[in-house]
Amino acid sequence: MAIRELLTLDEATCCRLLHTLHHHLGLSDVLVLSTCNRTEIYYTADTDNSAAIVEALGDLKEMDASSYSSYFTVLNSATAAVQHLFEVALGLDAQVVGDMQISSQVKRAYQRSTEANVAGPFLHRLLHTVFAANKRVQQETAFRDGAASTSYATLELVQELTANIPQPRVLIVGLGEIGADICRHFGKSKRFAEVTICNRTPAAAQALATECGLQVLDFAHLTQGLQAADVVISAIATPSPFFTRELLDSLTILSPKFFIDLSVPRSIAAAAEQVPGVLVYNIDAIQNKASEALARRVAAVSHVREIIAESMADLHEWSRNLQVSPVIQKLKTTLEQLRQQELNRFGKNMSPAEVSRLDDATKALTQKFLKLPVVQLKAACQRGEADQLVAMLTELFALEDELVEAGA
C-alpha cells in the first residue's frame, strides 16, 4: 500500500507522463491509468521500454523510482496486456470484485490519451471494445449487483434509511481505514449534500474533508453534531462503547435517528436502542449484506470471463484485418491511378457524355476486380496465412514502388 501511494499520479502528472512517453520516448497508443490501488502504463513499441518508463515516472515524482522496480509487473505480450486491461476495467482485478468505479477511471484515462493525441487506431478500438464488454457485463450478468464492500454497503444502507428524508444530514465519527473509505463514498455520492466528519485528530479530518468535499466538526462539539444528524456512522476504535445510553438520552430526538456501528468491538452500547427514536445497525448486518452481494458477483465471474474471451476474439479478428489494410489501400490506389490514366488517354476523343459512361464502367470494373483479392486477403488473415499473399500482391502490382512514388 505504501509503495502504491508513493507512485500514484494526479490528473496533471498523468498528462505530463503521457507527453513524456509519447514525445521523448516515441511510444504510441499510450494509456496511463492511476487509481488509489494501481498505477499502470500501456503502450505500443517494438522493444521493452519498461526501464525508461519507470525512470520517467520517477523524474515526475522527484524520486528514484528504479529502486522500486521489483514492485512493477511487466507484460510484454500483447495478448496478456489486453487480457489484463479487460480484467481491470471490468472489475475482476479490483479490491472489491465487480467494483464499478474502476470502469469510470479507465474511461478518464482513455479521454486523457485522446486529448493528448497519443491514441492510435489500436488503442481506440481496444478501449471501445472494453467499454462494449463492460456494458454487456452490466446488462447480462449479476456481476455488479448489490454492494460487495462494507463501506459501500454502508452507503447503500444509509440511502435506504433516508429515502424519505429530503436533505439527510450524515455525521461520520472516527477515521480508521473503513471510516476513510466511507467518507470517499459519501464524497462521490450526489444524494448527500450535508456530510460531516468528526475525529479526535483534527488534521486527519481536515485532510480527508478537503479530499472528499465534506465538512468538519470539532470533536469537542460532538454532542451538537449528534443532535443535528439524521444518521450517525461510528468507526471509532475504542475498547468499550463510546456512544452510551446516557449520552444518547441527553439528545432531543423528535424523529428517528439512525446509528450505524462499524467498530469491532462495538462503539455503540447495546442499551442505546432503548432510547426512544434511536435505531442501531451493527457491522454484522452490513457485512452480511455485503457478503450476499459478493457471493452473487463471484458466481457471475465465469460469465464475465466468457464475455472477455468473446470480446478479445473480435478484437483479434479486427487486428488481423488491420494488418492487410495498408496493402488493400495500396492496391486500390494503384488500380485507381491506372484507371485514371486510361480514362484520360481515351477520353480526349470522347464527348462529355461518353467520358461519363466510360468513367462509370471503369469504376464498376475496378471494384469487381478488387473484390476477389480483398476477400482472399481477409480469408488468409483468418487462417493466419496473410503474409505470403501480401508479398505476392505487393510484387505483382509493384505496390512498394507505388508507395515510393506517392511519397516522392
C-alpha positions in Angstrom: 0.0 0.0 0.0 2.8 2.4 0.9 4.5 1.8 -2.5 1.3 2.4 -4.4 0.7 5.7 -2.5 4.3 6.8 -3.5 3.6 6.1 -7.2 0.1 7.3 -7.5 -0.4 10.1 -10.1 -2.8 13.0 -10.0 -4.5 14.3 -13.2 -1.8 16.8 -14.1 1.0 14.3 -13.6 -0.8 11.7 -15.7 -0.9 14.3 -18.5 2.8 15.2 -18.2 3.7 11.5 -18.2 1.7 10.9 -21.4 3.6 13.8 -23.1 6.9 12.4 -21.9 6.3 8.8 -23.1 5.0 9.9 -26.5 7.3 12.8 -27.4 10.5 11.8 -25.6 10.4 8.0 -25.7 8.5 7.8 -29.0 5.8 5.4 -27.7 2.4 5.2 -29.3 -1.0 4.0 -28.1 -0.2 5.2 -24.6 -2.6 4.8 -21.7 -1.8 5.9 -18.2 -4.1 4.6 -15.5 -3.6 5.7 -11.9 -6.0 5.0 -9.1 -5.7 4.5 -5.3 -5.0 0.9 -6.0 -2.8 0.8 -9.1 -0.5 2.8 -11.5 -0.3 1.2 -14.9 1.1 2.2 -18.3 0.1 0.6 -21.5 1.9 1.4 -24.8 2.9 0.1 -28.2 6.6 -0.3 -29.2 8.9 -2.8 -30.9 11.0 -3.2 -27.7 10.6 -3.3 -23.9 10.7 0.2 -22.6 9.8 -0.6 -19.0 13.1 0.7 -17.5 12.8 4.0 -19.3 9.1 4.3 -18.3 10.0 3.7 -14.6 12.8 6.3 -14.9 10.3 8.9 -16.4 7.8 8.1 -13.7 10.5 8.7 -11.0 11.5 12.0 -12.6 7.9 13.3 -12.5 7.6 12.2 -8.8 11.0 13.5 -8.0 12.2 10.2 -6.6 14.4 7.3 -7.6 11.7 5.0 -8.9 14.2 2.5 -10.2 14.7 1.3 -6.6 11.1 0.2 -6.7 11.5 -1.7 -10.0 10.8 -5.1 -8.3 7.3 -3.9 -7.4 6.4 -3.5 -11.1 4.9 -6.3 -13.2 5.9 -6.1 -16.9 3.6 -7.7 -19.5 5.4 -7.7 -22.9 2.8 -10.0 -24.6 0.1 -8.0 -26.4 -2.4 -10.7 -25.5 -1.5 -10.7 -21.8 -1.6 -6.9 -21.6 -5.0 -6.8 -23.3 -6.4 -9.5 -21.1 -5.1 -7.6 -18.0 -6.8 -4.4 -19.1 -10.1 -6.2 -19.6 -9.9 -7.7 -16.2 -9.0 -4.4 -14.6 -11.7 -2.4 -16.4 -14.5 -4.9 -15.8 -13.6 -5.2 -12.1 -12.2 -8.8 -11.9 -8.9 -7.4 -10.6 -10.4 -4.9 -8.2 -10.1 -5.0 -4.4 -13.8 -5.4 -4.3 -14.8 -7.8 -7.2 -17.1 -6.0 -9.6 -16.1 -2.5 -8.5 -17.9 0.0 -10.8 -15.5 2.9 -10.0 -12.6 1.4 -12.0 -14.5 1.5 -15.3 -15.0 5.3 -14.9 -11.3 5.7 -14.2 -10.4 3.7 -17.3 -12.7 6.0 -19.3 -11.0 9.0 -17.9 -7.5 7.6 -18.7 -8.7 7.0 -22.3 -10.0 10.5 -22.6 -6.6 11.9 -21.5 -4.9 9.8 -24.2 -7.3 11.1 -26.8 -6.9 14.7 -25.8 -3.1 14.3 -25.9 -3.3 12.7 -29.4 -1.3 9.7 -28.2 -4.1 7.1 -29.0 -3.7 5.3 -32.3 -6.2 3.0 -34.2 -5.4 0.0 -32.0 -6.0 1.8 -28.6 -9.2 3.4 -29.9 -10.5 0.0 -31.0 -9.3 -1.7 -27.8 -10.9 0.8 -25.4 -14.2 0.8 -27.3 -14.2 -3.0 -27.2 -13.6 -2.8 -23.4 -16.5 -0.4 -22.9 -18.8 -2.6 -25.0 -17.8 -5.6 -22.9 -18.4 -3.6 -19.7 -21.9 -2.7 -21.0 -22.6 -6.4 -21.6 -21.5 -7.3 -18.1 -23.9 -4.7 -16.7 -26.8 -6.0 -18.8 -26.2 -9.7 -18.9 -24.8 -10.7 -15.5 -25.2 -10.2 -11.8 -21.6 -9.1 -11.5 -22.5 -5.5 -10.5 -25.4 -6.4 -8.3 -25.5 -5.0 -4.7 -22.8 -3.6 -2.6 -19.9 -6.1 -2.1 -17.8 -4.0 0.3 -18.6 -3.0 3.9 -18.1 0.7 3.1 -20.3 0.7 0.0 -22.9 -1.4 1.7 -23.0 1.2 4.4 -23.7 3.9 1.8 -26.5 1.8 0.3 -28.0 1.2 3.8 -28.0 5.0 4.5 -29.6 5.6 1.2 -32.4 3.2 2.1 -32.9 4.6 5.6 -33.1 8.2 4.4 -35.2 7.6 1.3 -38.0 9.8 2.7 -35.8 12.5 4.1 -35.3 15.4 1.6 -31.9 16.5 2.8 -30.4 13.9 5.2 -27.6 15.0 7.5 -24.9 12.4 8.0 -22.2 12.5 10.7 -19.2 10.2 10.4 -17.3 9.7 13.6 -13.8 8.1 13.6 -11.4 7.8 10.6 -9.8 4.4 10.6 -9.4 2.7 7.3 -13.1 1.9 6.9 -14.1 5.4 8.1 -11.9 6.9 5.4 -13.4 4.6 2.8 -16.9 5.6 3.8 -16.0 9.3 3.6 -14.8 8.8 0.0 -18.0 7.0 -1.0 -20.2 9.8 0.5 -18.0 12.4 -1.1 -18.7 10.8 -4.6 -22.5 10.4 -3.9 -24.8 13.1 -5.3 -27.5 12.1 -2.8 -25.9 13.5 0.3 -25.0 17.2 0.5 -24.6 17.5 4.2 -21.9 15.1 5.3 -19.7 16.0 8.3 -16.6 14.3 9.6 -15.7 14.3 13.4 -12.4 12.9 14.6 -10.2 13.2 17.6 -7.3 14.2 15.3 -8.4 17.4 13.6 -5.7 17.3 10.9 -6.7 13.9 9.7 -10.4 15.0 9.5 -9.5 18.2 7.6 -7.3 16.4 5.1 -10.0 13.9 4.3 -12.7 16.6 4.2 -10.7 18.6 1.7 -10.1 15.5 -0.5 -13.8 14.5 -0.4 -15.5 17.9 -0.3 -17.1 17.2 3.2 -17.5 19.4 6.3 -15.5 19.1 9.6 -16.9 19.2 13.1 -14.5 19.7 16.1 -14.6 16.7 18.4 -15.4 19.0 21.3 -18.7 19.8 19.7 -19.7 16.2 19.0 -22.9 16.4 21.1 -24.2 19.2 18.9 -23.3 17.2 15.8 -25.3 14.2 17.2 -28.3 16.4 17.8 -28.3 17.7 14.2 -27.6 14.5 12.4 -30.2 12.1 10.9 -27.6 9.4 10.5 -24.5 8.8 12.7 -21.9 6.4 11.4 -19.4 5.3 14.1 -16.0 3.9 13.1 -14.3 4.8 16.4 -11.6 2.4 17.7 -12.5 2.0 21.4 -12.2 -0.9 23.9 -15.7 -0.1 25.3 -18.8 1.6 23.8 -18.3 5.3 23.3 -22.0 6.1 22.5 -23.7 5.1 25.7 -27.3 5.2 26.6 -26.7 8.1 28.9 -25.1 10.1 26.1 -28.0 9.5 23.7 -30.6 10.1 26.5 -29.3 13.7 26.6 -30.4 14.3 23.0 -33.7 15.7 22.0 -35.0 13.2 19.4 -38.1 14.3 17.6 -37.7 11.9 14.5 -35.9 8.6 14.0 -32.2 8.9 14.4 -30.1 6.1 12.8 -26.8 4.9 14.3 -24.6 2.6 12.3 -21.8 0.9 14.3 -18.8 -0.3 12.2 -16.5 -0.7 15.1 -15.1 -4.0 16.5 -15.5 -4.2 19.4 -18.7 -2.2 19.2 -18.6 1.5 19.9 -22.4 1.9 20.4 -23.8 0.4 23.6 -26.4 -2.4 23.2 -28.7 -0.4 25.5 -28.6 2.6 23.1 -31.6 1.2 21.2 -33.7 1.5 24.3 -33.6 5.3 23.8 -36.9 6.3 22.0 -36.2 7.2 18.4 -32.8 5.6 18.2 -32.3 2.7 15.7 -28.9 0.9 15.7 -27.4 -1.2 12.9 -24.2 -3.1 13.6 -21.4 -4.2 11.3 -22.6 -7.8 11.2 -25.8 -6.8 9.5 -23.9 -4.7 6.9 -21.2 -7.4 6.3 -24.0 -10.0 5.8 -25.5 -7.7 3.1 -22.1 -7.2 1.5 -21.3 -11.0 1.7 -24.5 -11.9 -0.1 -23.8 -9.4 -2.9 -20.2 -10.7 -3.1 -21.4 -14.3 -3.5 -23.7 -13.2 -6.4 -20.8 -11.4 -8.0 -18.4 -14.3 -7.6 -21.0 -16.7 -9.1 -21.1 -14.4 -12.2 -17.3 -14.4 -12.7 -17.3 -17.3 -15.3 -19.9 -15.4 -17.4 -17.7 -12.2 -17.3 -14.7 -14.2 -18.5 -16.8 -15.6 -21.4 -17.6 -12.0 -22.4 -14.0 -11.1 -22.2 -13.0 -14.1 -24.3 -15.6 -13.2 -27.0 -14.5 -9.5 -27.0 -10.8 -10.4 -27.3 -11.6 -12.8 -30.2 -13.4 -9.9 -32.0 -10.5 -7.6 -31.3 -8.0 -10.1 -32.6 -10.0 -10.6 -35.8 -10.1 -6.8 -36.3 -6.4 -6.6 -35.6 -5.5 -9.2 -38.1 -7.6 -7.5 -40.8 -5.8 -4.2 -39.9 -2.5 -5.9 -40.9 -3.6 -6.2 -44.5 -5.5 -2.8 -44.7 -2.4 -0.9 -45.9 -1.9 -3.5 -48.8 -5.6 -3.2 -49.7 -5.4 0.6 -49.7 -2.2 0.5 -51.9 -3.9 -1.9 -54.3 -6.9 0.4 -54.5 -4.7 3.4 -55.1 -2.7 1.6 -57.8 -5.8 0.5 -59.7 -7.4 3.9 -59.4 -4.2 5.5 -60.9 -4.2 3.1 -63.8 -7.9 3.7 -64.4 -7.4 7.5 -64.4 -4.5 7.2 -66.8 -6.5 5.2 -69.3 -9.6 7.3 -68.8 -7.5 10.4 -69.6 -6.0 8.7 -72.6 -9.2 7.6 -74.3 -11.3 10.5 -73.1 -9.5 13.0 -75.2 -11.5 12.0 -78.3 -14.9 11.5 -76.5 -17.8 13.7 -75.7 -18.5 14.6 -72.1 -21.4 12.1 -72.0 -19.2 9.3 -73.3 -16.5 10.1 -70.8 -19.0 9.9 -68.0 -20.2 6.5 -69.2 -16.6 5.3 -69.5 -15.9 6.6 -66.0 -18.9 4.6 -64.6 -18.0 1.5 -66.5 -14.3 1.5 -65.4 -15.2 2.2 -61.8 -17.5 -0.8 -61.7 -14.9 -2.9 -63.4 -12.2 -1.8 -60.9 -14.5 -2.6 -57.9 -15.2 -6.1 -59.2 -11.5 -6.7 -59.9 -10.7 -5.6 -56.3 -13.4 -7.8 -54.7 -11.7 -11.2 -55.0 -8.2 -10.1 -53.8 -9.7 -8.4 -50.8 -11.9 -11.4 -49.9 -8.9 -13.7 -50.2 -6.7 -11.4 -48.1 -9.2 -11.3 -45.3 -9.7 -15.1 -45.5 -5.9 -15.6 -45.3 -5.9 -13.4 -42.2 -8.4 -15.7 -40.5 -6.1 -18.6 -41.3 -3.0 -16.8 -40.2 -1.6 -17.1 -43.8 -1.8 -13.5 -45.0 2.0 -12.8 -45.2 2.5 -14.9 -48.4 -0.4 -13.4 -50.2 0.6 -9.8 -49.2 4.1 -10.4 -50.5 2.7 -11.8 -53.8 0.3 -8.9 -54.4 3.0 -6.4 -53.4 5.4 -7.8 -56.0 2.7 -8.4 -58.7 1.4 -4.9 -58.7 4.7 -3.2 -57.6 2.9 -1.7 -54.6 6.1 -0.7 -52.8 7.2 1.2 -55.9 3.7 2.9 -56.0 4.2 3.9 -52.3 7.6 5.4 -53.0 6.3 7.4 -56.0 3.3 8.6 -54.0 5.6 9.9 -51.3 8.1 11.5 -53.7 
